[in-house]
Amino acid sequence: MFFIILTILFSVFLLIVFKLFQKYTVNTFVAIVINYITAVITGILFLNTNYNFNTVFNSNWLAMCVPLGFLFVSIFYLISQTAQRISISTASIANKMSVAMPVLFSVIFLNQHLSFLKIMGIGLALVAVYFATKTPKIQKTNTNLLWLPIAVFIGSGLIDISINATNAYYIKSPNDSALFSITTFLTAFCIGSLVIMYQLFISKQQTVTTIFKLKNIVGGIVLGIPNYFSIYFMFKALDANVLSSAQLFPIFNLSNVVLSAIVAWLMFKEKLSTVNIIGIALAVLSIVLISY
């Protein structure tokens, strides 16, 4: 349970950092790329053994790092685009309701059993996420942009499935999970760096000055350290076998919704509507049912 709590706390801290990016006009994509190399360095410093490239290249999980690294970069970017071009609530709903995908994966491919109460809790979780993130503002959405939340939904679900599958089939030790996390972050950094170089030298969308602003670098460092530990402790929580992965992923996502809403209310004075409060209450109830 300790690792579950740490995973949730670090994940919520990431949301706080993203909120501060908006306040201090940090270039989100640049900070995301810097965050990945920061996560790599953090992982290597806390690794119990040396980062051995031969071990990585001979591992069974290496093939998972490239697609997952690509998903890390692209889904982070698509979430920001959804929030900016449609709404923050739409981005949040699309991201968190993807929890249905790893749950179905756990039941179908990992043969994990769900009781009637747990199924009720997962169904209630989807309703809770919608209510907890719903905003009263009504706005017309350009139908040409609907692919954005759909892509966020699918991509976020694929990230959770990839982590779940890797842990179930390929991760054999704590060092494996640490090496896998470091290598995935390194892959994400390389992919993100290629995008920045394209923007810098080909499309001319960026300049060296705008990329290497101090606030972008600091933002990436502040984001990268908790980002590494959010993934690392997720593997620890899965390995602990206190709850099945079909239970853990809904709890992770619901707890993020609840705590981020409370933090936004306390730190950033964001208002909670009656519908949001109902959603938070339903989320707590669904966590109890899923954990039962």
C-alpha positions in Angstrom: 0.0 0.0 0.0 3.0 2.3 0.7 4.1 2.1 -3.0 0.5 2.8 -4.1 0.4 6.0 -2.0 3.8 7.1 -3.3 2.8 6.5 -6.9 -0.3 8.6 -6.4 1.5 11.5 -4.7 4.2 11.7 -7.3 1.6 11.6 -10.1 -0.4 14.4 -8.5 2.8 16.5 -8.1 3.3 16.2 -11.8 -0.1 17.8 -12.4 0.9 20.7 -10.0 4.1 21.2 -12.0 2.1 21.4 -15.3 -0.2 23.9 -13.7 2.8 26.0 -12.7 4.2 25.8 -16.3 1.1 27.6 -17.5 1.5 30.3 -14.8 5.2 31.0 -15.5 4.8 30.5 -19.4 7.2 27.6 -19.5 7.6 26.0 -23.0 5.9 22.8 -22.1 7.3 20.6 -24.9 10.9 21.7 -24.2 10.4 21.2 -20.5 9.0 17.7 -21.2 12.1 16.7 -23.3 14.4 18.0 -20.5 12.3 16.2 -18.0 13.1 12.9 -19.7 16.9 13.3 -19.5 16.5 14.4 -15.9 14.5 11.2 -15.2 17.3 9.2 -16.8 19.9 10.8 -14.6 17.7 10.4 -11.5 17.2 6.7 -12.3 20.9 6.0 -12.8 21.8 7.8 -9.5 19.3 5.7 -7.6 20.0 2.4 -9.4 21.4 -0.3 -7.2 23.8 -1.5 -9.9 25.5 0.0 -12.9 23.6 0.9 -16.0 25.0 -1.8 -18.3 24.2 -1.4 -22.0 24.9 -5.1 -22.6 22.2 -6.0 -20.1 19.8 -3.6 -21.7 20.4 -4.8 -25.3 20.0 -8.4 -24.2 16.9 -7.9 -22.2 13.4 -9.2 -23.2 11.8 -5.8 -22.5 14.0 -3.6 -24.8 11.5 -3.8 -27.7 8.8 -2.2 -25.5 10.9 0.9 -24.7 10.8 2.4 -28.2 7.0 2.4 -28.7 6.4 3.4 -25.1 9.0 6.2 -25.3 7.2 7.5 -28.4 3.9 7.3 -26.6 5.3 9.2 -23.6 6.3 12.2 -25.8 3.4 12.2 -28.2 0.6 11.7 -25.6 2.0 14.5 -23.3 1.9 16.8 -26.4 -1.6 15.7 -27.4 -2.9 16.3 -23.9 -1.5 19.8 -24.0 -3.0 20.4 -27.5 -6.4 19.1 -26.3 -6.4 21.3 -23.3 -5.4 24.4 -25.3 -7.5 23.9 -28.4 -10.7 22.3 -26.8 -10.7 22.5 -23.0 -8.8 21.3 -20.0 -11.7 19.2 -18.8 -11.9 17.4 -22.2 -8.2 16.5 -21.9 -8.6 15.3 -18.4 -11.6 13.2 -19.1 -10.0 11.6 -22.2 -6.8 10.9 -20.2 -8.4 9.4 -17.1 -11.3 7.4 -18.7 -8.7 5.4 -20.6 -8.4 3.4 -17.4 -11.0 1.0 -19.0 -8.3 -0.3 -21.4 -5.7 -1.7 -18.9 -8.6 -3.2 -16.8 -9.9 -5.1 -19.9 -6.3 -6.2 -20.7 -5.8 -7.5 -17.2 -9.1 -9.5 -17.3 -8.7 -10.8 -20.8 -5.0 -11.5 -21.1 -3.8 -11.9 -17.5 -6.9 -13.8 -16.4 -7.5 -11.6 -13.4 -11.0 -12.1 -11.8 -13.2 -9.2 -10.9 -16.1 -9.7 -8.5 -19.5 -8.0 -9.0 -18.6 -5.3 -6.6 -15.3 -4.5 -8.4 -17.1 -4.4 -11.7 -19.6 -1.9 -10.2 -16.7 0.1 -8.8 -15.0 0.3 -12.2 -18.2 1.4 -13.9 -18.8 4.0 -11.2 -15.2 5.1 -11.7 -15.9 6.2 -15.3 -18.9 8.2 -14.1 -16.9 9.7 -11.3 -14.1 10.8 -13.6 -16.6 12.6 -15.9 -18.4 14.4 -13.0 -15.1 15.3 -11.2 -13.6 17.0 -14.3 -16.8 18.5 -15.8 -16.9 22.3 -16.1 -20.1 24.3 -16.2 -18.9 26.3 -19.2 -20.6 25.3 -22.4 -18.7 25.8 -25.6 -19.0 24.6 -29.2 -16.2 22.3 -30.2 -14.9 22.2 -33.7 -15.7 18.7 -35.0 -12.3 18.7 -36.8 -10.6 18.6 -33.5 -12.4 15.5 -32.1 -9.5 13.3 -33.1 -7.5 14.9 -30.3 -9.3 13.6 -27.3 -9.8 10.3 -29.1 -6.1 10.0 -29.6 -5.4 10.9 -25.9 -7.9 8.3 -24.8 -6.3 5.5 -26.9 -2.7 6.6 -26.3 -3.1 6.9 -22.5 -4.7 3.5 -22.4 -1.9 2.0 -24.5 0.7 3.5 -22.1 -1.0 1.8 -19.1 -1.4 -1.5 -21.0 2.3 -1.4 -22.1 3.5 -0.9 -18.5 1.1 -3.6 -17.3 2.2 -6.1 -19.9 5.9 -5.4 -19.5 5.6 -5.9 -15.7 3.6 -9.1 -16.2 5.7 -10.8 -18.9 9.2 -9.3 -18.9 10.1 -7.7 -15.6 11.8 -10.3 -13.4 13.4 -8.1 -10.7 13.5 -4.6 -9.1 16.6 -3.9 -11.2 14.7 -4.8 -14.4 11.9 -2.4 -13.6 14.5 0.4 -12.9 16.5 -0.3 -16.0 13.3 -0.5 -18.1 12.1 2.9 -16.7 15.5 4.5 -17.4 15.7 3.1 -20.9 12.1 4.2 -21.8 12.8 7.7 -20.6 16.0 7.8 -22.6 14.1 6.7 -25.7 11.5 9.5 -25.0 14.3 12.0 -24.6 15.9 11.0 -28.0 12.6 11.2 -29.8 11.7 14.5 -28.2 15.2 15.9 -29.1 14.7 14.9 -32.7 11.4 16.9 -32.8 13.2 20.0 -31.2 16.0 19.7 -33.8 13.4 19.6 -36.6 11.8 22.8 -35.1 15.2 24.4 -34.7 16.9 23.7 -38.0 14.2 22.8 -40.5 10.8 24.4 -39.7 12.5 27.3 -37.8 9.7 27.3 -35.2 12.2 27.6 -32.4 15.5 29.3 -31.7 18.3 28.3 -29.4 17.4 31.2 -27.1 13.7 30.2 -26.8 14.6 26.6 -26.2 17.3 27.0 -23.6 15.5 29.6 -21.4 16.4 29.1 -17.7 12.7 28.5 -16.8 12.4 25.8 -19.4 15.4 24.0 -18.0 14.3 24.4 -14.4 10.8 23.3 -15.2 12.1 20.1 -16.9 14.3 19.3 -13.9 11.5 19.8 -11.5 9.2 17.7 -13.6 11.7 14.9 -14.3 12.6 13.8 -10.8 9.0 13.0 -9.7 8.2 11.7 -13.2 10.8 8.9 -12.8 9.6 8.0 -9.3 5.9 7.9 -10.4 6.8 5.1 -12.9 9.3 3.4 -10.6 6.8 3.2 -7.7 4.1 2.1 -10.1 6.2 -1.0 -10.8 6.8 -1.5 -7.1 3.0 -1.3 -6.5 2.4 -3.9 -9.2 5.1 -6.2 -7.8 3.8 -5.9 -4.3 0.6 -7.9 -5.3 -1.5 -6.2 -2.7 -4.1 -5.5 -5.4 -4.4 -6.8 -8.9 -3.5 -4.6 -11.8 -7.2 -4.5 -12.7 -7.8 -2.8 -9.4 -4.6 -0.7 -9.2 -5.0 1.3 -12.4 -8.5 2.6 -11.6 -7.3 3.5 -8.1 -4.3 5.3 -9.6 -6.4 7.4 -12.0 -9.3 8.1 -9.6 -6.9 9.2 -6.8 -5.2 11.5 -9.3 -8.6 13.0 -10.2 -9.6 13.5 -6.5 -6.3 14.8 -5.2 -5.7 17.1 -8.1 -9.1 18.6 -7.8 -8.5 19.2 -4.0 -5.0 20.6 -4.7 -6.3 22.9 -7.4 -9.0 24.1 -5.0 -6.5 24.7 -2.1 -3.5 26.0 -4.1 -4.9 27.6 -7.2 -8.3 28.6 -5.9 -10.1 26.7 -8.6 -13.8 26.4 -7.9 -15.5 23.1 -7.4 -19.1 22.9 -8.6 -21.7 20.7 -7.0 -21.2 18.2 -9.9 -17.5 18.1 -9.2 -18.0 17.4 -5.5 -20.5 14.6 -6.4 -17.8 13.2 -8.8 -15.2 13.2 -6.1 -17.6 11.5 -3.7 -18.4 8.8 -6.3 -14.6 8.4 -6.9 -14.0 7.7 -3.3 -16.9 5.2 -3.2 -15.6 3.5 -6.3 -12.1 3.2 -4.8 -13.7 1.4 -1.8 -15.6 -1.0 -4.1 -12.6 -1.7 -6.3 -10.3 -2.3 -3.2 -12.8 -4.5 -1.4 
